[in-house]
């Protein structure tokens, strides 16, 4: 009988304390884990993975190739852009140099030929104009001769203008258009080269290759991560600061960080602490509920071993 009565009494005494501790109402310690910066490198195009030169878990340096995507299509686009650039450059050079002497000589010869044809047509017209009065030739013949003379005169004017164009050289407006075409072609080549370079995914920082989400031979989705790196020489503590202590903490404060598995605590320096609570805003809670709010903070650990793994629980006693 006594034993039956004592069990409820013991639970009544112990359970509230146990639940209170589990609910996180103990605000004297900030809890969290060791963390490292993660860098996700994304694909800029939907291409096939053709090479994975580095295995997961390997230490890499900035600039090391992690993933190679198929550059065949982009190489063709780059070659086309380079050909357009060469074409634009050739056109500009031609306009800058101007006409050759041979071209001017040909134009002068055309003018001379047009002068001769006009003189001949004029002579025929003048002769037939006299003969028509004696009814030797018809008026239709004279009209035809007149048309031939006018045609020869127009041909001469055209040849003279063409010669003048060559002698005057290239117009400034044509040079400006050609120069603009070259700049546009250069920009296109640079853009296509950048797209091609991005198909070789390289490490942007020193660190460890954490994962390769895509397998060799798979076609990746544009914008999806193709390599995930863990960076930083040492880990940092990522903890949740209880609300009652938030007002007393600021970046630069030094705190003691206890790491599971290490006997001695490490000294940490607060590098960042959130201004926003991680849960319900404080103005929507009463005083007792506000005590359960937490603020995410990051604490540097300058003396931490580089070999410490991420994810290990840490505790930070609040000042």
Beta strands, then each sheet from edge to edge (+ up, - down):
strand 1: 29-42
strand 2: 49-51
strand 3: 59-60
strand 4: 65-69
strand 5: 200-202
strand 6: 207-211
strand 7: 225-242
strand 8: 254-259
strand 9: 266-273
strand 10: 294-300
strand 11: 313-317
sheet 1: 3+ 6- 7+ 1- 11+ 8- 9+ 10-
sheet 2: 2+ 4- 5+
end
